[in-house]
Amino acid sequence: MMNRILSIFLLIGLCAVANAQESSVVVLLDSISVSVGNLDSYSYVRHRKFILKNQKASSLADVVIGVDDNTELSKFEYVMTDLSGKVLRTVKKSELKPVEYSHELATDFYRLIAEVTPPQYPVIITRTEKIVCTANAMTYPSFYPQNGYDMAVKKAVYQISYPKDKVCIRQYKSPNVAIKPSIQQVGKNQVIRYEFNDLKPVTRMPYAPYLDDLTPYMLFAPEKISYYGTTGSMASWTSFGKWQYDLAVDRDLIPDSYLQPLREQLSDCHTDREKIVKVCNFVDKNTRYVSLQLGIGGYQPATAFSVSHMGCGDCKGLSIFMHGILKSIGIDSRLVAIGTDEPDLLHYYPNVNQLNHMILAVLLEQGRDTVWLECTNSKLPVGYIHDDISGHDALLLDADKSRLVKLPEYADSLNLRSSNICIKLRHDASADVSIDETFRNHQYGANLGLLKKKEQDLRTSISSWYKLPNTSFGSITVNDVSKPFDIPQLNTHLDGVCAKYANLTGKRLFVPVNPSHQDFSPIVISDDITSDRLPLKIRQGYRNVENIVINIPAGRVVESLPSSVDVKEEFGSFHQSFMQEEGIIRVTLTLDIHRGTYAPHLRKRLLEMQKKMQKAYNSRIVLVWK
């Protein structure tokens, strides 16, 4: 009887916890204890107990544990219960399946996976795992007590113990709660402990800062590097850059015989920029991208000789291959480590976590002019800084002078989509439609995938952009007209016959102003009270310019035009205007969005502007007989 009473009280308590939080997940306890042994080894135990309240959080029931040749899962326990404590499912260590699938061709990293589907909701999951890393640690386990949206955390604890004679660097951030770590000496070790209680859930919403900017986190790494027989320091980005630079020393040599055909092609070049273009074309024809991430190969480039011999390499191998070729013809360049996920590196926490890519900085005019080369895709226009790296912090490797640099970002107005639309109306409401569009810079990069599509897929993709029902499409084309060191540009063309472009009602013809923006709708503003506290974050700015010409059928005149629209806000502007000529209506729409971080109250102003945009896009011109 006493056990049943305790179960009832437990059920009531857990329901209270679940109902008290506006969340899909309630973490009752998340505890991580890390023990650092030697410089490059550690072990940790993580214990988690959390409630999944609904199917929205179902993926958290799955088990995904990453390991490699240096780490192993030495202990694993998993129990799923209902709120009363009745066991619904267990997962044993032996049930975890190794999965080696990766975008890399060769890697020593793999995952241990178990897919678990809760039979009901809510459920409580209790998990414990112990991971042992025996060597080659470049980082220690991180701590993200709130690693997802709609997640409430009752208690989270992180503790790391390491020898006092070793230096552990750490980076931490906590936007909304104070961090007060306890630090004490226990024998020969220093122990740091963090604890968080009652963290409120963060609601996912559009145009919000990254989750890492809204929730606490801690990162830890050894100051000294001991990695596959190499040594170095992560005390600063300069020292870390020196370690990476040293990994590439003398690996840029290429046989002269291999380069002889290229030298013949360069004989008619008059400038270094012309030579760079020829080199990029040479690399494109003679190599391909293959990712190899085995052992130290995750950080050390393959030799340029091996790339020339095998005809392939990863981002590091292709970058040093390009570097070696340029060096052989007297053009200076530097390897650059960069991250494609986050634009900003942690300036006071040198680390490997944020760097997952390598490019090349070509230094012209004694360093006064820099050309940034993406060596894994030589088909990109030379000089184009693509979406994954533009505006990002990067580590330029230069012996003892390695330093953080920031790649250029295109001005918002240069990320242009320009549309020229011609609509030739007929009396029966049908129309001939012709649409020509130009995409530049980031809008170019966003649509590059069109070049790889087969004809039918291309027709489906492009036609889906427009509100053209019952249309028989004629030609649909995509052309990359980019030139080296110029603004990259992609052109698309579509034409067709729309059987019913307008609506004919009695003597009136109701003509849609704009056939674009098929699925445009205003952003959804959350009712969560935190929405008024979160800054409005626009990560990429752009400009859309639409010029629409509507040819009026003979004998028809304009009865009414939609009102012009003119909205100006700190984060952007929108304009729509009309001009009538003999037998023609010209419509001009311009949308400018400015990247940046803005005050929270402007989120609702953005919603208001988008509602006006939607109304403008859906407006109609009314034509009648003379």
C-alpha positions in Angstrom: 0.0 0.0 0.0 2.8 2.4 0.9 4.5 1.9 -2.5 1.2 2.6 -4.3 0.7 5.8 -2.3 4.3 6.9 -3.2 3.6 6.1 -6.8 0.4 8.3 -6.7 2.4 11.2 -5.2 5.1 10.8 -7.8 2.5 10.8 -10.6 1.0 14.0 -9.2 4.4 15.6 -8.8 5.5 14.8 -12.3 2.2 16.0 -13.8 2.7 19.2 -12.0 6.2 19.6 -13.4 5.0 18.7 -16.9 2.0 21.1 -16.8 3.9 23.9 -15.3 6.1 24.3 -18.3 5.2 25.5 -21.8 7.5 22.9 -23.3 7.6 19.6 -25.2 10.5 18.4 -23.0 11.1 18.7 -19.3 14.6 17.8 -18.2 14.4 16.7 -14.6 18.2 16.1 -14.3 21.1 16.3 -16.7 24.4 15.5 -15.0 27.8 15.3 -16.7 31.0 14.4 -14.8 34.3 14.6 -16.7 37.6 13.3 -15.5 40.7 14.3 -17.5 43.7 12.0 -17.3 46.7 12.8 -19.4 46.7 15.8 -21.6 44.9 14.0 -24.5 42.6 11.6 -22.6 39.5 11.7 -20.5 36.3 9.9 -19.5 32.9 11.1 -18.7 29.6 9.9 -17.3 26.4 11.5 -18.3 23.1 10.8 -16.6 19.8 12.2 -17.9 16.2 12.0 -16.8 13.6 13.8 -18.9 9.9 13.8 -19.8 8.8 13.7 -23.4 5.3 15.3 -23.3 4.2 14.8 -26.9 5.2 13.5 -30.3 6.9 16.8 -31.2 9.8 15.8 -29.1 9.8 12.1 -30.2 13.3 12.3 -31.8 14.8 12.7 -28.3 13.8 9.1 -27.5 16.3 7.9 -30.1 19.9 7.1 -29.1 22.7 8.6 -31.1 26.2 8.4 -29.7 29.3 9.5 -31.7 32.5 7.6 -31.2 35.8 7.0 -33.1 39.0 5.0 -33.0 40.0 6.8 -29.8 36.8 6.6 -27.9 34.5 3.8 -26.7 31.2 3.5 -25.0 32.0 1.5 -21.8 28.6 1.7 -20.1 25.0 2.3 -21.3 21.6 2.1 -19.6 18.2 3.2 -21.0 14.8 2.9 -19.4 11.5 4.4 -20.6 8.5 4.5 -18.2 5.1 6.1 -18.0 4.5 8.7 -15.3 3.6 6.1 -12.7 7.0 4.3 -13.2 5.7 1.4 -15.3 8.5 0.3 -17.6 7.5 0.6 -21.3 10.9 -0.1 -23.0 14.5 -0.6 -22.2 17.5 -0.4 -24.5 20.7 -2.4 -23.9 24.2 -1.5 -25.1 24.1 -4.6 -27.3 21.1 -3.2 -29.2 23.0 -0.1 -30.4 23.9 -0.5 -34.1 27.1 1.1 -35.5 26.4 3.3 -38.4 29.4 4.6 -40.4 27.4 6.6 -43.0 29.0 10.0 -43.4 29.4 12.6 -46.2 33.2 11.8 -45.9 34.5 9.0 -48.1 36.8 7.8 -45.4 36.5 8.6 -41.7 37.1 6.9 -38.4 34.0 8.5 -36.9 30.9 6.5 -36.5 27.6 6.5 -34.6 25.9 4.1 -32.3 22.2 4.3 -33.0 18.9 2.9 -31.7 15.6 4.2 -33.0 13.0 4.2 -30.2 9.4 5.1 -30.7 7.4 5.9 -27.5 4.2 3.8 -27.4 2.4 6.7 -25.6 2.9 10.2 -24.2 4.0 11.4 -21.9 7.0 9.2 -21.0 10.0 9.4 -18.8 13.4 8.4 -20.1 16.3 7.8 -17.9 19.7 7.4 -19.7 23.2 6.8 -18.4 26.3 6.4 -20.6 30.1 6.4 -19.9 32.5 7.4 -22.7 36.2 6.8 -22.5 38.7 8.7 -24.7 42.1 7.0 -24.5 44.2 9.4 -26.7 44.3 12.4 -29.2 41.7 14.6 -27.5 41.5 18.1 -28.9 38.5 19.0 -26.9 36.6 17.9 -23.8 32.9 17.2 -23.6 30.9 20.4 -23.9 27.8 21.4 -21.8 24.6 22.6 -23.4 22.0 22.2 -20.7 19.3 23.5 -23.1 20.2 22.0 -26.5 16.8 22.4 -28.0 13.7 24.6 -28.3 10.7 24.1 -26.1 12.9 22.5 -23.4 12.5 23.3 -19.7 15.3 22.2 -17.4 14.7 21.6 -13.7 18.4 20.9 -12.9 21.6 20.6 -14.9 25.1 19.9 -13.5 28.5 19.8 -15.1 31.7 18.9 -13.4 35.2 18.6 -14.8 38.2 17.4 -12.9 41.7 17.8 -14.4 45.3 17.7 -13.1 46.5 20.9 -11.5 49.7 20.9 -13.6 47.6 20.9 -16.8 45.8 24.0 -18.1 42.2 23.7 -19.2 40.9 26.6 -21.2 37.2 27.2 -21.1 34.6 29.5 -22.7 31.2 30.0 -21.2 28.2 32.1 -21.9 24.9 32.5 -20.1 22.6 35.3 -21.5 19.7 34.9 -19.0 21.1 33.3 -15.8 24.2 34.0 -13.8 27.1 31.5 -13.9 28.7 30.9 -10.5 31.0 28.0 -10.9 32.6 26.4 -7.8 36.3 25.8 -8.1 38.2 23.6 -5.6 41.3 21.6 -5.2 40.8 17.9 -4.7 44.1 16.1 -4.2 46.2 16.7 -7.3 43.2 17.8 -9.3 41.3 21.0 -9.8 37.5 20.6 -10.0 35.1 23.0 -11.6 31.4 22.6 -11.1 28.5 24.4 -12.8 24.8 24.1 -11.8 21.7 25.4 -13.3 18.1 25.3 -12.0 14.7 26.1 -13.5 15.7 27.1 -17.0 12.7 28.3 -18.9 12.0 26.9 -22.4 12.9 28.9 -25.4 10.2 29.1 -28.2 11.4 28.7 -31.7 10.4 31.7 -33.8 11.5 33.3 -37.1 14.1 36.0 -37.2 15.5 35.1 -33.7 19.1 34.9 -32.6 20.8 31.5 -32.6 19.8 29.2 -29.8 23.4 29.4 -28.4 22.9 33.1 -28.0 19.8 32.6 -25.9 20.8 29.7 -23.6 23.9 28.9 -21.5 26.8 26.8 -22.6 30.3 25.8 -21.5 33.2 24.6 -23.7 36.4 23.1 -22.5 39.7 22.1 -24.2 43.3 21.4 -23.2 45.6 24.4 -23.7 48.4 22.1 -24.9 47.9 20.0 -28.0 49.1 16.4 -28.1 47.6 14.9 -31.3 48.9 11.9 -33.2 52.5 12.6 -32.4 52.3 16.3 -32.9 52.4 19.0 -30.2 51.2 22.6 -30.1 49.2 25.1 -28.1 45.6 26.5 -28.1 46.5 29.3 -25.8 45.7 31.7 -28.6 44.5 31.7 -32.1 48.0 32.6 -33.2 49.5 29.6 -31.5 46.8 27.3 -32.7 47.3 28.6 -36.2 51.0 27.8 -35.9 50.2 24.2 -35.1 47.9 24.0 -38.2 50.5 25.8 -40.3 53.3 23.4 -39.2 51.1 20.4 -40.3 51.2 21.7 -43.8 54.9 22.6 -44.1 56.6 21.1 -47.1 53.4 19.4 -48.3 53.0 21.8 -51.2 55.6 20.3 -53.6 54.4 19.3 -57.1 56.6 17.7 -59.8 57.5 20.1 -62.6 56.6 17.5 -65.2 53.0 17.6 -63.9 52.8 21.4 -64.2 54.4 21.7 -67.7 51.0 21.7 -69.5 49.8 24.4 -67.2 52.9 26.5 -67.8 52.2 26.4 -71.5 48.7 27.7 -70.9 50.0 30.5 -68.8 52.4 31.8 -71.4 49.8 34.2 -72.8 48.7 35.6 -69.5 49.5 39.2 -68.7 48.3 39.6 -65.1 48.2 37.4 -61.9 44.4 37.4 -62.1 44.5 35.9 -65.5 46.9 33.2 -64.2 44.6 32.5 -61.3 41.7 31.8 -63.6 43.9 29.4 -65.7 45.0 27.6 -62.5 41.5 27.2 -61.3 40.4 25.7 -64.7 43.4 23.4 -64.5 42.5 22.2 -61.0 38.9 21.7 -62.0 39.8 19.5 -65.0 42.4 17.4 -63.1 41.0 16.9 -59.7 37.7 16.2 -57.9 36.6 16.6 -54.3 36.8 13.5 -52.0 36.6 13.9 -48.2 39.2 11.9 -46.2 39.1 12.3 -42.4 41.2 9.5 -41.0 43.4 10.2 -37.9 45.4 13.3 -38.2 44.1 13.6 -41.8 41.2 15.5 -40.2 43.6 18.4 -39.8 46.7 17.8 -41.9 46.4 18.3 -45.6 47.4 15.5 -48.0 50.5 16.3 -49.9 50.1 18.2 -53.1 52.0 15.4 -54.8 49.4 12.8 -53.7 46.6 15.0 -54.9 48.2 15.3 -58.3 48.9 11.6 -58.4 45.4 10.5 -57.3 43.4 13.3 -58.9 41.4 14.0 -55.8 41.5 15.5 -52.3 39.5 17.0 -49.5 39.2 20.8 -48.8 42.7 20.7 -47.2 44.3 18.7 -49.9 42.9 20.7 -52.7 43.7 24.0 -51.0 47.4 23.0 -50.5 47.4 21.7 -54.1 46.2 25.0 -55.4 48.7 26.8 -53.0 51.6 24.7 -54.4 50.7 25.5 -58.0 50.4 29.2 -57.3 53.7 29.1 -55.4 55.4 27.5 -58.4 54.4 30.4 -60.6 55.3 33.1 -58.1 51.9 33.9 -56.7 51.7 34.2 -52.9 48.8 32.5 -51.0 47.9 31.3 -47.5 45.8 28.4 -46.2 42.7 29.6 -44.3 40.8 27.5 -41.8 37.1 28.5 -41.6 33.8 27.3 -40.3 30.7 27.0 -42.6 28.2 26.8 -39.7 28.8 29.8 -37.6 29.9 33.2 -38.9 31.6 34.3 -35.6 34.5 32.5 -34.0 34.9 32.7 -30.3 37.8 35.1 -30.1 38.9 34.2 -26.6 38.5 30.5 -27.0 40.7 29.0 -29.8 39.1 25.7 -30.7 38.7 23.0 -33.4 34.9 22.8 -33.0 34.1 25.8 -35.1 36.5 25.1 -38.0 35.3 22.5 -40.5 36.6 23.8 -43.8 39.7 25.1 -45.6 40.0 27.7 -48.4 42.8 29.7 -49.8 43.6 33.4 -49.6 45.6 34.6 -52.6 47.6 37.7 -51.8 48.1 40.1 -54.7 49.9 43.4 -54.8 52.0 42.5 -51.8 49.0 41.7 -49.7 47.0 44.8 -50.5 44.5 42.8 -52.5 43.1 39.4 -51.4 41.3 36.8 -53.6 39.5 34.1 -51.6 39.4 30.8 -53.4 37.0 27.9 -52.8 39.2 25.0 -53.9 36.6 22.2 -53.6 34.4 23.7 -56.3 36.4 25.2 -59.1 33.2 25.7 -61.1 32.2 28.6 -58.9 33.1 31.9 -60.4 36.7 32.8 -59.5 36.5 35.4 -56.7 33.0 34.5 -55.6 32.6 34.2 -51.8 29.8 31.8 -51.5 27.0 31.7 -48.9 28.7 29.3 -46.5 31.8 31.5 -45.9 30.9 35.1 -46.8 31.2 37.4 -43.8 32.6 34.6 -41.6 35.6 34.8 -39.3 38.5 32.6 -40.3 42.0 31.7 -39.2 44.7 32.7 -41.8 47.7 30.3 -41.3 51.0 32.1 -41.5 53.8 30.6 -39.4 54.1 32.7 -36.3 51.8 35.4 -37.6 48.5 33.4 -37.9 45.6 35.6 -37.2 41.8 35.9 -37.3 40.4 37.6 -40.4 36.9 38.3 -41.5 35.9 37.4 -45.1 34.1 40.2 -47.0 30.3 40.2 -47.1 28.3 41.5 -50.0 26.3 44.6 -49.5 22.6 43.8 -49.1 21.6 45.6 -52.2 24.0 43.5 -54.3 22.2 40.3 -53.4 19.8 41.0 -56.2 16.9 39.3 -57.7 15.7 41.3 -60.7 12.5 40.2 -62.5 11.1 41.4 -65.9 7.6 40.0 -66.4 5.5 40.6 -69.5 1.8 39.6 -69.5 -0.2 39.9 -72.8 -3.9 39.7 -71.9 -6.6 38.5 -74.2 -10.4 39.2 -74.0 -11.1 35.7 -72.8 -8.9 36.2 -69.7 -6.1 34.0 -71.1 -2.6 35.5 -71.4 0.9 34.9 -72.9 3.4 35.2 -70.1 7.1 35.7 -70.3 9.4 36.0 -67.2 13.1 36.7 -67.2 14.9 36.8 -63.9 18.5 37.6 -62.8 20.1 36.4 -59.6 23.3 37.9 -58.2 25.6 37.1 -55.3 23.8 35.3 -52.4 20.7 35.0 -54.6 22.9 33.5 -57.2 24.3 31.0 -54.7 20.8 30.1 -53.5 19.7 29.0 -57.0 22.9 27.4 -58.3 21.2 24.0 -57.8 19.0 24.7 -60.8 22.0 24.1 -63.1 22.1 20.4 -62.0 18.4 19.7 -62.5 17.1 17.6 -65.4 14.7 19.3 -67.7 11.5 18.0 -66.1 12.7 18.7 -62.6 13.8 22.2 -63.8 10.3 22.9 -65.2 8.7 21.8 -62.0 11.0 23.9 -59.8 10.8 27.1 -61.7 7.1 26.9 -62.5 6.4 26.4 -58.8 7.6 29.9 -58.1 4.7 31.5 -59.9 0.9 31.8 -59.6 0.2 30.6 -63.2 -2.6 28.0 -63.0 -3.6 26.1 -66.1 -0.5 27.1 -67.9 1.2 25.4 -70.8 4.9 26.2 -70.5 7.1 26.7 -73.4 10.8 27.2 -73.0 12.4 27.2 -69.5 16.1 27.9 -69.4 18.8 28.6 -66.8 22.2 30.1 -67.7 25.2 30.9 -65.6 26.7 34.0 -67.2 29.2 34.7 -64.5 32.7 36.0 -65.3 35.8 35.7 -63.2 36.2 38.5 -60.6 32.9 39.9 -61.5 29.5 39.8 -59.9 28.2 36.2 -60.3 24.9 36.1 -62.2 22.4 33.4 -63.0 19.6 34.1 -65.6 16.4 32.2 -65.9 13.7 32.4 -68.6 10.2 31.0 -68.7 7.3 31.5 -71.1 3.9 30.0 -71.5 0.3 30.4 -72.3 -2.0 30.7 -69.2 -5.5 29.6 -70.1 -7.1 31.7 -67.3 -4.8 34.3 -66.0 -7.6 36.8 -65.1 -11.2 36.3 -63.9 -13.9 37.5 -66.3 -17.1 38.5 -64.4 -19.7 40.2 -66.6 -18.1 43.2 -68.3 -15.2 43.3 -65.8 -11.8 41.6 -66.1 -10.1 41.2 -62.8 -6.3 40.9 -63.5 -3.7 39.8 -60.9 -1.0 42.4 -60.5 1.8 39.9 -59.9 2.2 36.2 -60.9 5.2 35.8 -58.6 5.3 34.8 -54.9 3.2 31.6 -55.2 3.4 30.7 -51.5 4.2 34.0 -49.9 2.7 34.5 -46.4 3.6 36.7 -43.4 5.8 35.2 -40.7 4.1 33.6 -37.7 4.6 35.6 -34.6 4.6 33.5 -31.4 2.2 34.5 -28.6 4.9 33.4 -26.1 5.8 36.4 -23.9 9.5 35.9 -24.7 8.9 37.0 -28.3 8.7 40.6 -27.1 12.1 40.2 -25.5 14.0 38.6 -28.3 15.9 40.8 -30.8 14.9 40.7 -34.4 17.8 39.0 -36.2 18.1 39.1 -40.0 21.1 37.1 -41.1 21.2 38.0 -44.8 20.0 41.1 -46.6 18.9 41.3 -50.2 17.0 43.3 -52.8 14.2 42.2 -55.1 13.2 44.4 -58.0 10.2 43.4 -60.2 9.2 45.2 -63.3 5.8 44.0 -64.6 4.3 45.0 -67.9 0.6 44.2 -68.5 -0.7 44.7 -72.0 -4.4 45.6 -72.0 -6.6 44.0 -74.7 -7.9 46.5 -77.3 -11.2 48.0 -76.3 -10.5 47.6 -72.5 -9.7 50.5 -70.1 -8.7 50.6 -66.5 -11.6 51.0 -64.0 -9.5 50.8 -60.9 -5.9 50.2 -59.9 -4.7 49.0 -56.4 -3.2 51.7 -54.2 0.5 52.3 -54.3 2.4 51.0 -51.3 5.4 52.7 -49.6 6.7 51.2 -46.4 10.0 52.2 -44.8 11.4 50.6 -41.7 14.8 50.3 -40.0 15.1 46.7 -41.2 14.0 47.3 -44.8 11.4 48.8 -47.2 8.8 47.8 -49.7 7.4 49.9 -52.6 4.8 49.2 -55.2 3.8 51.7 -57.8 1.7 51.8 -61.1 2.1 53.8 -64.3 -0.4 53.8 -67.1 0.5 54.2 -70.8 -1.4 53.7 -74.0 -2.5 50.1 -73.8 0.0 49.2 -71.0 0.2 49.2 -67.2 3.6 49.2 -65.7 4.0 47.8 -62.2 7.2 48.3 -60.2 7.9 46.5 -56.9 11.0 46.9 -54.8 11.8 45.0 -51.6 14.9 45.8 -49.6 15.8 43.7 -46.5 18.8 44.8 -44.4 20.8 42.3 -42.4 21.4 43.1 -38.7 20.1 42.8 -35.2 17.1 45.0 -34.3 15.0 45.9 -31.2 12.4 43.2 -30.3 9.4 45.4 -30.9 10.3 45.6 -34.6 9.4 42.0 -35.1 5.8 43.0 -35.1 6.6 45.8 -37.5 8.1 43.3 -39.8 4.9 41.3 -39.6 2.9 44.4 -40.5 5.1 45.1 -43.5 4.7 41.5 -44.7 1.0 41.7 -44.5 1.1 44.8 -46.7 3.4 42.9 -49.1 0.9 40.0 -49.2 -1.9 42.3 -50.0 0.1 44.0 -52.7 1.1 40.7 -54.2 -2.5 39.5 -54.3 -4.0 42.8 -55.5 -5.9 43.0 -58.8 -6.5 45.5 -61.6 -10.0 45.9 -62.8 -10.5 46.4 -66.6 -13.8 47.2 -68.3 -15.0 47.9 -71.9 -14.6 51.4 -73.1 
